[in-house]
């Protein structure tokens, strides 16, 4: 029985028979292609994101309208005294989720979110007076507002106020055994962020170490000789003509920048263009080192392509969610998303139209609480088997 076909063996043998020069040329070509991709990536991503936004924008704005209406509907119910504490906690969590979604979507710019936040702050302040939050047992906790706090300041602190109030309500409704939280394996918020920043620091340290290694390889190999030879060719002091001297100044600055950033392909390209010969002749015995440098550069360039989107969460979200090389797959992803969005709009619209009394609201809150408990159970099951 043959595990590998004769054709596969030949293909594998062909790869193994690459000369050092062929490996170098392949690595250089990969880097050049990736550089070209990186240069055009943002422009192409902008075009792609704009195209997707044209397809989903109208329905996204309809969804924002539906969320806005639901928020106002929930705010009107918040002050009803017949709501129990757990019902008020569930309602508050629901409201927080909707407000967070509205504040993070780029499709809600036609809505007056400031007024919505103020309405929410007023509703909370009316039910929880500034001097205290009075629970069912008659005890007093510090309220969400301090004396003398201005209405405008309340709008700015709405998110923090939600979190504080939500914590107060939840803590007073449930008695926790502190021993349950003594397990170091259970990460709290602070531990999560500490772990996140440790990972980021380790990532940055690794990148700096790799940059130092590349610099040492660059300085200790024939690539350094190649750099010096190219620098002599590009030195502006050798030019008598002012225009030529200025051009050499720019090229020299480009060369130094390439060296300082370990841009080996940049140095090779400048060498081939201005010395007029392949860098292979100068590299000699250091060809394998140069190939390794190119491979490192290729991996760095691939990371940089993705990192270009990190500074723009909207681009990152849309590109990550919808992008595919096949336009038909992109359209299928968009169509699936729009169907889900239409269902969400219908749900929010039906809620506002049908939940017109506290009695009906309580039934919905019970459903939400049951779904929340069910989701927590599923999370626990996934945790056990992950």
MIMI-690352 format. One record per residue (C-alpha): residue in three letters; chain; y, z, x. Coordinates in steps of 0.02 Angstrom, whole numbers, plus 50000, padded with zeros to 5 digits. Layout:
! residues N
ALA/A/Y/Z/X
...
//
This chain:
! residues 386
UNK/A/50000/50000/50000
UNK/A/50170/49949/50068
UNK/A/50309/50076/50051
UNK/A/50443/49962/50124
UNK/A/50442/49774/50096
UNK/A/50448/49652/50240
UNK/A/50620/49599/50181
UNK/A/50682/49780/50185
UNK/A/50608/49803/50359
UNK/A/50700/49650/50423
UNK/A/50862/49712/50346
UNK/A/50839/49883/50425
UNK/A/50793/49805/50592
UNK/A/50948/49697/50582
UNK/A/51056/49851/50561
UNK/A/50973/49936/50708
UNK/A/51004/49786/50819
UNK/A/51194/49794/50806
UNK/A/51278/49793/50974
UNK/A/51410/49921/51021
UNK/A/51543/49787/50998
UNK/A/51478/49744/50824
UNK/A/51477/49928/50774
UNK/A/51655/49944/50837
UNK/A/51713/49789/50743
UNK/A/51628/49848/50584
UNK/A/51711/50019/50596
UNK/A/51880/49940/50631
UNK/A/51862/49822/50482
UNK/A/51818/49966/50365
UNK/A/51973/50060/50420
UNK/A/52085/49908/50397
UNK/A/52015/49878/50223
UNK/A/52041/50061/50176
UNK/A/52219/50057/50243
UNK/A/52254/49907/50133
UNK/A/52177/49997/49983
UNK/A/52282/50151/50014
UNK/A/52441/50048/50029
UNK/A/52414/49967/49859
UNK/A/52326/50113/49774
UNK/A/52477/50199/49697
UNK/A/52551/50036/49635
UNK/A/52385/49987/49556
UNK/A/52361/50163/49486
UNK/A/52534/50159/49407
UNK/A/52494/49991/49327
UNK/A/52327/50057/49264
UNK/A/52399/50220/49196
UNK/A/52543/50126/49111
UNK/A/52417/50009/49028
UNK/A/52312/50154/48964
UNK/A/52466/50246/48901
UNK/A/52515/50093/48799
UNK/A/52345/50101/48714
UNK/A/52337/50288/48680
UNK/A/52522/50333/48671
UNK/A/52551/50312/48484
UNK/A/52397/50412/48436
UNK/A/52436/50545/48567
UNK/A/52608/50568/48488
UNK/A/52525/50583/48317
UNK/A/52412/50717/48387
UNK/A/52563/50808/48459
UNK/A/52644/50800/48287
UNK/A/52486/50873/48210
UNK/A/52481/51015/48337
UNK/A/52665/51051/48307
UNK/A/52636/51064/48119
UNK/A/52485/51176/48146
UNK/A/52586/51291/48259
UNK/A/52720/51313/48127
UNK/A/52584/51345/47998
UNK/A/52502/51479/48107
UNK/A/52670/51561/48143
UNK/A/52704/51582/47957
UNK/A/52538/51675/47938
UNK/A/52558/51788/48088
UNK/A/52663/51921/48001
UNK/A/52544/51945/47854
UNK/A/52498/52129/47855
UNK/A/52328/52102/47774
UNK/A/52262/52023/47934
UNK/A/52149/52138/48033
UNK/A/52173/52163/48218
UNK/A/52032/52045/48271
UNK/A/52099/51914/48151
UNK/A/52272/51929/48227
UNK/A/52196/51915/48403
UNK/A/52102/51758/48352
UNK/A/52257/51683/48272
UNK/A/52362/51723/48425
UNK/A/52234/51643/48540
UNK/A/52232/51489/48429
UNK/A/52422/51480/48434
UNK/A/52424/51500/48623
UNK/A/52301/51358/48643
UNK/A/52406/51240/48537
UNK/A/52569/51285/48624
UNK/A/52489/51261/48795
UNK/A/52426/51090/48744
UNK/A/52598/51040/48680
UNK/A/52686/51099/48836
UNK/A/52566/51004/48951
UNK/A/52559/50836/48864
UNK/A/52684/50699/48912
UNK/A/52676/50633/48734
UNK/A/52771/50777/48653
UNK/A/52943/50733/48722
UNK/A/53003/50683/48548
UNK/A/52971/50859/48481
UNK/A/53086/51010/48488
UNK/A/52970/51128/48582
UNK/A/53111/51250/48621
UNK/A/53138/51283/48436
UNK/A/52951/51302/48409
UNK/A/52939/51431/48549
UNK/A/53088/51526/48479
UNK/A/53009/51528/48305
UNK/A/52851/51597/48382
UNK/A/52947/51728/48481
UNK/A/53041/51780/48324
UNK/A/52880/51798/48225
UNK/A/52802/51907/48359
UNK/A/52959/52011/48378
UNK/A/52969/52039/48190
UNK/A/52791/52102/48179
UNK/A/52795/52199/48343
UNK/A/52965/52287/48348
UNK/A/53049/52304/48516
UNK/A/53022/52492/48525
UNK/A/52832/52487/48507
UNK/A/52675/52403/48449
UNK/A/52597/52519/48321
UNK/A/52410/52504/48304
UNK/A/52303/52559/48157
UNK/A/52267/52727/48238
UNK/A/52450/52774/48252
UNK/A/52460/52763/48442
UNK/A/52605/52675/48526
UNK/A/52596/52542/48661
UNK/A/52741/52462/48748
UNK/A/52801/52313/48648
UNK/A/52823/52134/48705
UNK/A/53014/52151/48707
UNK/A/53122/52275/48799
UNK/A/53286/52342/48729
UNK/A/53430/52224/48759
UNK/A/53322/52073/48793
UNK/A/53409/51916/48737
UNK/A/53335/51789/48618
UNK/A/53354/51651/48746
UNK/A/53261/51754/48876
UNK/A/53122/51780/48750
UNK/A/53097/51592/48741
UNK/A/53076/51582/48928
UNK/A/52950/51724/48929
UNK/A/52848/51669/48779
UNK/A/52693/51628/48879
UNK/A/52695/51794/48972
UNK/A/52729/51886/48811
UNK/A/52579/51803/48729
UNK/A/52467/51857/48871
UNK/A/52530/52036/48871
UNK/A/52520/52053/48683
UNK/A/52351/51971/48675
UNK/A/52286/52092/48807
UNK/A/52360/52241/48715
UNK/A/52280/52190/48550
UNK/A/52113/52149/48628
UNK/A/52104/52307/48734
UNK/A/52145/52419/48587
UNK/A/52014/52335/48479
UNK/A/51868/52348/48599
UNK/A/51812/52492/48710
UNK/A/51756/52430/48881
UNK/A/51642/52524/48998
UNK/A/51728/52517/49167
UNK/A/51559/52519/49254
UNK/A/51526/52346/49182
UNK/A/51666/52278/49290
UNK/A/51618/52364/49453
UNK/A/51497/52226/49501
UNK/A/51573/52131/49647
UNK/A/51479/51975/49594
UNK/A/51591/51961/49440
UNK/A/51752/51882/49498
UNK/A/51913/51934/49413
UNK/A/52070/51827/49409
UNK/A/52134/51899/49573
UNK/A/51966/51871/49657
UNK/A/51962/51694/49591
UNK/A/52131/51652/49665
UNK/A/52089/51738/49828
UNK/A/51930/51637/49840
UNK/A/52026/51478/49797
UNK/A/52156/51508/49933
UNK/A/52019/51554/50058
UNK/A/51934/51388/50022
UNK/A/52099/51295/50040
UNK/A/52135/51384/50203
UNK/A/51962/51343/50270
UNK/A/51989/51161/50220
UNK/A/52156/51154/50310
UNK/A/52083/51240/50464
UNK/A/51943/51111/50468
UNK/A/52068/50970/50456
UNK/A/52174/51040/50597
UNK/A/52020/51064/50705
UNK/A/51969/50885/50674
UNK/A/52144/50826/50719
UNK/A/52137/50926/50882
UNK/A/51967/50850/50924
UNK/A/52033/50676/50892
UNK/A/52184/50709/51001
UNK/A/52073/50768/51144
UNK/A/51964/50615/51127
UNK/A/52116/50505/51123
UNK/A/52193/50581/51280
UNK/A/52030/50589/51376
UNK/A/51970/50411/51348
UNK/A/52016/50234/51394
UNK/A/52111/50227/51230
UNK/A/52246/50322/51323
UNK/A/52249/50187/51456
UNK/A/52260/50058/51318
UNK/A/52406/50153/51244
UNK/A/52499/50159/51411
UNK/A/52471/49973/51441
UNK/A/52539/49933/51268
UNK/A/52686/50051/51294
UNK/A/52737/49955/51450
UNK/A/52734/49792/51352
UNK/A/52839/49865/51211
UNK/A/52961/49965/51317
UNK/A/53138/49919/51258
UNK/A/53218/49941/51431
UNK/A/53134/49781/51488
UNK/A/53233/49678/51363
UNK/A/53405/49608/51401
UNK/A/53440/49541/51228
UNK/A/53509/49671/51106
UNK/A/53411/49603/50958
UNK/A/53248/49601/51056
UNK/A/53283/49776/51122
UNK/A/53308/49842/50945
UNK/A/53144/49763/50890
UNK/A/53055/49842/51038
UNK/A/53133/50010/50994
UNK/A/53058/49999/50820
UNK/A/52889/49944/50887
UNK/A/52890/50084/51015
UNK/A/52928/50211/50881
UNK/A/52785/50140/50777
UNK/A/52668/50155/50925
UNK/A/52715/50336/50961
UNK/A/52695/50379/50777
UNK/A/52521/50300/50779
UNK/A/52474/50403/50932
UNK/A/52542/50567/50863
UNK/A/52452/50544/50697
UNK/A/52289/50488/50781
UNK/A/52307/50318/50696
UNK/A/52186/50229/50812
UNK/A/52178/50069/50707
UNK/A/52368/50059/50714
UNK/A/52363/50065/50905
UNK/A/52225/49934/50910
UNK/A/52320/49818/50792
UNK/A/52480/49832/50894
UNK/A/52380/49800/51053
UNK/A/52296/49645/50985
UNK/A/52462/49577/50920
UNK/A/52576/49612/51067
UNK/A/52458/49612/51217
UNK/A/52370/49460/51149
UNK/A/52190/49513/51177
UNK/A/52057/49618/51091
UNK/A/52058/49803/51135
UNK/A/51872/49786/51171
UNK/A/51909/49724/51347
UNK/A/52008/49881/51388
UNK/A/51892/50007/51305
UNK/A/51741/49972/51414
UNK/A/51623/50121/51422
UNK/A/51725/50217/51293
UNK/A/51679/50096/51154
UNK/A/51566/50224/51068
UNK/A/51706/50354/51074
UNK/A/51825/50227/50997
UNK/A/51698/50188/50861
UNK/A/51681/50373/50822
UNK/A/51870/50388/50809
UNK/A/51874/50243/50688
UNK/A/51739/50321/50581
UNK/A/51837/50484/50575
UNK/A/51993/50387/50529
UNK/A/51901/50299/50388
UNK/A/51845/50464/50311
UNK/A/52022/50533/50324
UNK/A/52093/50379/50239
UNK/A/51970/50394/50096
UNK/A/52024/50574/50068
UNK/A/52207/50525/50076
UNK/A/52185/50392/49941
UNK/A/52129/50520/49813
UNK/A/52258/50648/49870
UNK/A/52398/50528/49825
UNK/A/52370/50570/49642
UNK/A/52368/50759/49663
UNK/A/52557/50772/49656
UNK/A/52561/50690/49484
UNK/A/52444/50782/49362
UNK/A/52476/50655/49223
UNK/A/52423/50510/49334
UNK/A/52276/50610/49399
UNK/A/52215/50655/49225
UNK/A/52228/50480/49150
UNK/A/52159/50392/49304
UNK/A/52013/50513/49321
UNK/A/51970/50506/49137
UNK/A/51980/50318/49107
UNK/A/51969/50220/49268
UNK/A/51823/50106/49302
UNK/A/51807/49944/49398
UNK/A/51742/49857/49243
UNK/A/51883/49825/49116
UNK/A/51756/49828/48974
UNK/A/51702/50003/49025
UNK/A/51885/50057/49029
UNK/A/51911/49991/48853
UNK/A/51752/50078/48795
UNK/A/51814/50242/48870
UNK/A/51982/50220/48784
UNK/A/51901/50179/48616
UNK/A/51789/50333/48628
UNK/A/51939/50441/48670
UNK/A/52042/50373/48526
UNK/A/51900/50407/48403
UNK/A/51893/50587/48462
UNK/A/52082/50601/48451
UNK/A/52081/50532/48273
UNK/A/51955/50667/48225
UNK/A/52065/50803/48301
UNK/A/52217/50737/48207
UNK/A/52117/50739/48045
UNK/A/52061/50918/48078
UNK/A/52237/50981/48109
UNK/A/52308/50887/47959
UNK/A/52171/50953/47846
UNK/A/52201/51131/47908
UNK/A/52386/51125/47862
UNK/A/52351/51045/47693
UNK/A/52204/51153/47639
UNK/A/52233/51325/47717
UNK/A/52372/51381/47601
UNK/A/52329/51565/47580
UNK/A/52282/51715/47687
UNK/A/52111/51718/47605
UNK/A/52075/51540/47661
UNK/A/52146/51575/47833
UNK/A/52029/51724/47855
UNK/A/51879/51612/47822
UNK/A/51938/51491/47956
UNK/A/51969/51634/48078
UNK/A/51793/51698/48049
UNK/A/51725/51525/48089
UNK/A/51829/51517/48248
UNK/A/51770/51688/48304
UNK/A/51588/51643/48272
UNK/A/51610/51480/48368
UNK/A/51691/51576/48511
UNK/A/51546/51698/48520
UNK/A/51423/51554/48513
UNK/A/51515/51465/48655
UNK/A/51509/51623/48760
UNK/A/51320/51635/48731
UNK/A/51299/51454/48786
UNK/A/51402/51489/48941
UNK/A/51290/51636/48983
UNK/A/51135/51528/48960
UNK/A/51207/51391/49071
UNK/A/51249/51523/49202
UNK/A/51069/51583/49202
UNK/A/50996/51411/49230
UNK/A/51128/51332/49342
//
